Amino acid sequence: QVQLVESGGDSVPAGHSLRLSCVVSGDTYSHDCMVWARQAPGQSRERVASIDPDGSKFYAANAKARFFISKDKAKKTLYLQMNSLQPDDTAMYYCAAYPCGTWWERFGVWGQGTQVTVSS
């Protein structure tokens, strides 16, 4: 069974950076794609960035050039480097593992989330 634990969320002023981590345990053979998503109060969950087993990456329009997704296979850890944070980035951030080619939101195994709060 796949389990994910996020960390790294914090309260920071606008313009600062944070790096989120997601430690993965268990057999990820069938859940080989990874995603970072976020959910602000009253909003639906949105994909921020994702990465395929071959390293191909996707970024949401509002994350391009500011956020960077990466993974360390040896440490079984997924990262999200977030630069130039803005108040609109305030949300609970989640990582998930999901079978490539499927709908990440429905078929993903999710962590508990880590809170990011950006003040103006």
N, CA, C and O of each residue as an XYZ file, in Angstrom:
480
protein
N       0.848     -1.175      0.000
C       0.000      0.000      0.000
C       0.894      1.240      0.000
O       1.870      1.321      0.746
N       0.539      2.201     -0.853
C       1.321      3.422     -0.968
C       0.899      4.411      0.108
O      -0.291      4.605      0.355
N       1.888      5.035      0.745
C       1.613      6.095      1.712
C       2.505      7.281      1.408
O       3.654      7.122      0.997
N       1.964      8.473      1.613
C       2.697      9.694      1.325
C       2.587     10.648      2.504
O       1.521     10.795      3.102
N       3.695     11.292      2.829
C       3.710     12.249      3.930
C       4.391     13.530      3.454
O       5.569     13.528      3.094
N       3.622     14.632      3.458
C       4.151     15.926      3.024
C       4.717     16.692      4.204
O       4.331     16.472      5.352
N       5.630     17.588      3.907
C       6.177     18.495      4.919
C       6.751     19.715      4.209
O       6.890     19.733      2.987
N       7.081     20.735      5.001
C       7.729     21.907      4.445
C       6.842     23.137      4.361
O       7.330     24.229      4.070
N       5.544     22.978      4.613
C       4.667     24.135      4.579
C       4.968     25.093      5.723
O       5.447     24.688      6.783
N       4.678     26.367      5.491
C       4.993     27.384      6.499
C       4.228     28.662      6.164
O       3.579     28.756      5.123
N       4.314     29.641      7.062
C       3.776     30.982      6.819
C       4.936     31.897      6.470
O       5.869     32.050      7.258
N       4.881     32.508      5.288
C       5.978     33.344      4.812
C       5.428     34.620      4.199
O       4.271     34.651      3.780
N       6.231     35.669      4.138
C       5.802     36.879      3.442
C       5.935     36.707      1.934
O       6.681     35.852      1.455
N       5.203     37.527      1.199
C       5.259     37.479     -0.265
C       6.690     37.676     -0.746
O       7.454     38.461     -0.183
N       7.033     36.944     -1.801
C       8.367     37.021     -2.378
C       9.328     35.959     -1.879
O      10.376     35.730     -2.482
N       8.972     35.308     -0.775
C       9.854     34.277     -0.229
C       9.678     32.946     -0.951
O       8.792     32.781     -1.789
N      10.546     32.009     -0.601
C      10.538     30.680     -1.210
C      10.293     29.616     -0.152
O      10.574     29.816      1.030
N       9.770     28.497     -0.592
C       9.609     27.313      0.239
C       9.896     26.079     -0.602
O       9.703     26.083     -1.817
N      10.358     25.027      0.057
C      10.481     23.741     -0.622
C       9.649     22.714      0.135
O       9.883     22.446      1.314
N       8.690     22.156     -0.555
C       7.851     21.098      0.005
C       8.466     19.740     -0.314
O       9.062     19.539     -1.372
N       8.307     18.825      0.620
C       8.788     17.457      0.433
C       7.631     16.478      0.608
O       6.681     16.744      1.344
N       7.726     15.370     -0.065
C       6.719     14.315      0.033
C       7.457     12.980      0.033
O       7.991     12.551     -0.990
N       7.477     12.336      1.190
C       8.141     11.043      1.311
C       7.141      9.940      0.985
O       6.037      9.895      1.529
N       7.553      9.058      0.088
C       6.675      7.985     -0.391
C       7.155      6.648      0.163
O       8.349      6.349      0.144
N       6.224      5.857      0.650
C       6.570      4.517      1.096
C       5.606      3.523      0.466
O       4.515      3.886      0.025
N       6.026      2.260      0.430
C       5.191      1.235     -0.162
C       5.516      1.020     -1.631
O       6.432      1.632     -2.180
N       4.759      0.152     -2.244
C       4.980     -0.242     -3.628
C       4.294      0.734     -4.571
O       3.066      0.792     -4.632
N       5.097      1.503     -5.309
C       4.543      2.499     -6.222
C       4.512      2.000     -7.661
O       4.353      2.793     -8.589
N       4.662      0.701     -7.851
C       4.739      0.155     -9.210
C       3.524      0.548    -10.028
O       3.648      0.932    -11.191
N       2.339      0.451     -9.414
C       1.115      0.751    -10.162
C       0.707      2.220    -10.043
O      -0.233      2.650    -10.711
N       1.386      2.982     -9.216
C       1.104      4.406     -9.040
C       2.406      5.157     -9.315
O       3.064      5.655     -8.402
N       2.755      5.222    -10.594
C       4.084      5.649    -10.956
C       4.191      7.098    -11.396
O       5.296      7.573    -11.661
N       3.084      7.814    -11.483
C       3.125      9.246    -11.742
C       2.876      9.995    -10.435
O       2.173      9.506     -9.550
N       3.454     11.172    -10.328
C       3.354     11.943     -9.093
C       2.842     13.349     -9.399
O       3.127     13.912    -10.456
N       2.091     13.897     -8.469
C       1.501     15.220     -8.677
C       1.537     16.011     -7.372
O       1.403     15.451     -6.284
N       1.719     17.308     -7.504
C       1.459     18.260     -6.429
C       0.184     19.017     -6.798
O       0.040     19.515     -7.914
N      -0.718     19.089     -5.854
C      -1.960     19.830     -6.056
C      -2.194     20.704     -4.828
O      -1.605     20.477     -3.772
N      -3.053     21.696     -4.977
C      -3.346     22.555     -3.840
C      -4.840     22.874     -3.798
O      -5.548     22.823     -4.804
N      -5.275     23.199     -2.599
C      -6.681     23.544     -2.417
C      -6.784     24.688     -1.428
O      -6.392     24.565     -0.268
N      -7.317     25.800     -1.903
C      -7.566     26.950     -1.044
C      -8.974     26.843     -0.479
O      -9.812     26.159     -1.067
N      -9.261     27.492      0.638
C     -10.608     27.430      1.222
C     -11.670     27.860      0.217
O     -11.559     28.915     -0.408
N     -12.692     27.036      0.072
C     -13.783     27.358     -0.838
C     -13.483     27.117     -2.300
O     -14.315     27.393     -3.164
N     -12.296     26.603     -2.582
C     -11.906     26.358     -3.971
C     -11.770     24.858     -4.220
O     -11.610     24.072     -3.285
N     -11.835     24.477     -5.483
C     -11.602     23.078     -5.823
C     -10.097     22.813     -5.866
O      -9.287     23.733     -5.975
N      -9.752     21.538     -5.777
C      -8.342     21.171     -5.813
C      -7.814     21.385     -7.227
O      -8.481     21.032     -8.199
N      -6.627     21.960     -7.344
C      -6.046     22.198     -8.657
C      -4.644     21.611     -8.733
O      -3.886     21.639     -7.763
N      -4.322     21.089     -9.888
C      -2.989     20.536    -10.100
C      -1.988     21.666    -10.264
O      -2.219     22.598    -11.035
N      -0.897     21.590     -9.553
C       0.164     22.595     -9.649
C       1.260     22.099    -10.575
O       1.700     22.826    -11.466
N       1.703     20.869    -10.370
C       2.776     20.290    -11.173
C       2.706     18.785    -11.055
O       2.233     18.252    -10.051
N       3.179     18.099    -12.088
C       3.245     16.645    -12.045
C       4.478     16.181    -12.791
O       5.061     16.909    -13.594
N       4.860     14.943    -12.499
C       6.057     14.379    -13.114
C       5.829     12.914    -13.421
O       5.291     12.168    -12.603
N       6.253     12.506    -14.633
C       6.105     11.127    -15.078
C       7.342     10.312    -14.687
O       8.353     10.884    -14.280
N       7.270      8.995    -14.806
C       8.448      8.171    -14.491
C       9.671      8.519    -15.337
O      10.801      8.375    -14.870
N       9.460      8.978    -16.583
C      10.602      9.309    -17.439
C      11.108     10.722    -17.192
O      12.032     11.175    -17.868
N      10.517     11.424    -16.233
C      10.969     12.764    -15.895
C      10.229     13.887    -16.587
O      10.511     15.057    -16.330
N       9.287     13.563    -17.459
C       8.483     14.596    -18.115
C       7.658     15.336    -17.073
O       7.077     14.729    -16.174
N       7.617     16.660    -17.210
C       6.962     17.486    -16.195
C       5.839     18.316    -16.799
O       5.881     18.711    -17.964
N       4.841     18.565    -15.972
C       3.753     19.463    -16.329
C       3.666     20.529    -15.255
O       3.827     20.243    -14.069
N       3.407     21.772    -15.678
C       3.191     22.861    -14.740
C       1.902     23.599    -15.104
O       1.618     23.831    -16.279
N       1.139     23.960    -14.095
C      -0.001     24.831    -14.316
C       0.512     26.204    -14.739
O       1.643     26.578    -14.430
N      -0.324     26.941    -15.442
C       0.102     28.244    -15.978
C       0.590     29.177    -14.877
O       1.554     29.918    -15.067
N      -0.075     29.142    -13.731
C       0.300     30.060    -12.659
C       1.486     29.568    -11.831
O       1.885     30.217    -10.865
N       2.049     28.414    -12.215
C       3.221     27.893    -11.514
C       4.484     27.948    -12.375
O       5.598     27.869    -11.855
N       4.311     28.082    -13.673
C       5.462     28.077    -14.577
C       6.447     29.175    -14.224
O       6.061     30.308    -13.937
N       7.718     28.826    -14.249
C       8.836     29.742    -14.005
C       8.980     30.124    -12.532
O       9.933     30.812    -12.165
N       8.043     29.685    -11.682
C       8.172     29.950    -10.247
C       8.309     28.664     -9.432
O       9.045     28.621     -8.446
N       7.594     27.617     -9.853
C       7.587     26.350     -9.119
C       8.339     25.302     -9.936
O       8.307     25.305    -11.166
N       9.019     24.405     -9.216
C       9.790     23.372     -9.893
C       9.603     22.045     -9.151
O       9.845     21.943     -7.948
N       9.167     21.041     -9.900
C       8.940     19.727     -9.327
C      10.141     18.840     -9.619
O      10.719     18.901    -10.704
N      10.510     18.025     -8.655
C      11.624     17.101     -8.853
C      11.430     15.906     -7.931
O      10.603     15.934     -7.019
N      12.199     14.866     -8.182
C      12.115     13.699     -7.321
C      13.487     13.083     -7.142
O      14.345     13.155     -8.022
N      13.670     12.482     -5.992
C      14.896     11.762     -5.665
C      14.495     10.307     -5.468
O      13.920      9.945     -4.441
N      14.802      9.478     -6.459
C      14.365      8.085     -6.398
C      14.998      7.349     -5.221
O      14.341      6.538     -4.569
N      16.256      7.625     -4.952
C      16.947      6.929     -3.867
C      16.298      7.229     -2.524
O      16.192      6.352     -1.666
N      15.862      8.479     -2.348
C      15.226      8.875     -1.084
C      13.716      8.678     -1.127
O      13.034      8.898     -0.126
N      13.187      8.264     -2.280
C      11.748      8.100     -2.467
C      11.011      9.360     -2.013
O      10.038      9.302     -1.261
N      11.499     10.475     -2.488
C      10.947     11.766     -2.077
C      10.663     12.625     -3.295
O      11.465     12.710     -4.226
N       9.508     13.255     -3.263
C       9.084     14.211     -4.278
C       9.213     15.606     -3.689
O       8.903     15.818     -2.517
N       9.671     16.560     -4.497
C       9.856     17.923     -4.023
C       9.061     18.913     -4.869
O       8.750     18.655     -6.032
N       8.744     20.044     -4.258
C       8.198     21.179     -4.989
C       8.905     22.426     -4.478
O       8.655     22.887     -3.364
N       9.787     22.960     -5.303
C      10.452     24.213     -4.982
C       9.545     25.351     -5.436
O       9.169     25.423     -6.606
N       9.199     26.232     -4.518
C       8.285     27.325     -4.824
C       9.001     28.648     -4.564
O       9.406     28.938     -3.438
N       9.148     29.435     -5.611
C       9.831     30.728     -5.518
C       8.845     31.865     -5.746
O       7.765     31.671     -6.303
N       9.238     33.050     -5.307
C       8.412     34.255     -5.516
C       6.970     34.015     -5.115
O       6.048     34.310     -5.876
N       6.778     33.480     -3.923
C       5.430     33.157     -3.466
C       4.572     34.403     -3.334
O       5.043     35.472     -2.945
N       3.300     34.236     -3.669
C       2.324     35.330     -3.621
C       1.155     34.921     -2.729
O       0.941     33.731     -2.496
N       0.396     35.897     -2.229
C      -0.759     35.552     -1.392
C      -1.728     34.568     -2.068
O      -2.360     33.764     -1.384
N      -1.849     34.624     -3.396
C      -2.733     33.688     -4.107
C      -2.234     32.249     -4.037
O      -2.971     31.320     -4.369
N      -0.999     32.060     -3.612
C      -0.458     30.706     -3.464
C      -0.868     30.059     -2.134
O      -0.586     28.885     -1.896
N      -1.523     30.825     -1.288
C      -1.968     30.290      0.002
C      -2.958     29.162     -0.204
O      -3.994     29.347     -0.843
N      -2.642     27.989      0.338
C      -3.487     26.806      0.169
C      -2.904     25.651      0.964
O      -1.785     25.722      1.471
N      -3.685     24.593      1.059
C      -3.152     23.310      1.533
C      -2.570     22.615      0.314
O      -3.236     22.484     -0.712
N      -1.340     22.174      0.428
C      -0.659     21.512     -0.670
C      -0.589     20.017     -0.405
O      -0.215     19.577      0.682
N      -0.956     19.248     -1.416
C      -0.991     17.796     -1.316
C      -0.111     17.173     -2.387
O       0.014     17.703     -3.491
N       0.494     16.051     -2.054
C       1.123     15.241     -3.092
C       0.317     13.959     -3.250
O      -0.372     13.516     -2.331
N       0.421     13.385     -4.424
C      -0.293     12.148     -4.704
C       0.483     11.314     -5.698
O       1.215     11.839     -6.538
N       0.315     10.012     -5.593
C       0.823      9.062     -6.573
C      -0.369      8.457     -7.285
O      -1.352      8.087     -6.643
N      -0.298      8.350     -8.598
C      -1.443      7.830     -9.350
C      -0.944      7.047    -10.549
O       0.165      7.287    -11.028
N      -1.751      6.107    -11.043
C      -1.366      5.350    -12.237
C      -1.286      6.284    -13.443
O      -2.245      6.993    -13.747
N      -0.165      6.283    -14.115
C      -0.008      7.136    -15.292
C      -1.111      6.840    -16.300
O      -1.485      5.686    -16.511
N      -1.618      7.885    -16.909
C      -2.670      7.726    -17.897
C      -4.068      7.759    -17.319
O      -5.048      7.706    -18.062
N      -4.174      7.845    -15.996
C      -5.489      7.930    -15.360
C      -5.722      9.329    -14.810
O      -4.836     10.184    -14.837
N      -6.915      9.537    -14.319
C      -7.291     10.832    -13.772
C      -6.679     10.983    -12.391
O      -7.075     10.290    -11.454
N      -5.727     11.875    -12.262
C      -4.964     11.990    -11.031
C      -5.857     12.275     -9.830
O      -5.610     11.755     -8.741
N      -6.866     13.073    -10.008
C      -7.664     13.481     -8.861
C      -8.497     12.309     -8.319
O      -8.734     12.212     -7.115
N      -8.929     11.436     -9.207
C      -9.789     10.344     -8.771
C      -8.990      9.119     -8.339
O      -9.357      8.440     -7.380
N      -7.900      8.837     -9.045
C      -7.196      7.584     -8.820
C      -5.918      7.736     -8.004
O      -5.194      6.764     -7.791
N      -5.645      8.939     -7.556
C      -4.431      9.178     -6.789
C      -4.558      8.719     -5.351
O      -5.644      8.729     -4.772
N      -3.426      8.314     -4.782
C      -3.301      8.074     -3.352
C      -2.673      9.325     -2.768
O      -1.603      9.753     -3.198
N      -3.351      9.915     -1.774
C      -2.998     11.257     -1.316
C      -2.342     11.255      0.059
O      -2.597     10.384      0.891
N      -1.499     12.243      0.272
C      -0.980     12.507      1.600
C      -1.959     13.379      2.371
O      -3.045     13.692      1.884
N      -1.560     13.768      3.584
C      -2.464     14.523      4.448
C      -2.406     16.027      4.186
O      -3.261     16.772      4.664
N      -1.414     16.471      3.441
C      -1.299     17.869      3.086
C      -0.385     18.651      4.014
O      -0.145     18.260      5.156
N       0.114     19.759      3.500
C       0.931     20.679      4.296
C       0.503     22.105      3.935
O       0.360     22.437      2.758
N       0.302     22.939      4.950
C      -0.275     24.264      4.749
C       0.786     25.288      4.358
O       1.837     25.397      4.989
N       0.484     26.027      3.311
C       1.324     27.150      2.896
C       0.492     28.427      3.004
O      -0.587     28.524      2.420
N       0.998     29.392      3.746
C       0.312     30.668      3.906
C       1.274     31.783      3.533
O       2.375     31.873      4.076
N       0.854     32.629      2.605
C       1.701     33.719      2.131
C       1.011     35.039      2.460
O      -0.123     35.276      2.043
N       1.688     35.878      3.196
C       1.116     37.167      3.596
C       1.644     38.278      2.689
O       2.763     38.217      2.179
N       0.800     39.291      2.508
C       1.185     40.408      1.626
C       1.954     41.480      2.386
O       2.353     42.487      1.800
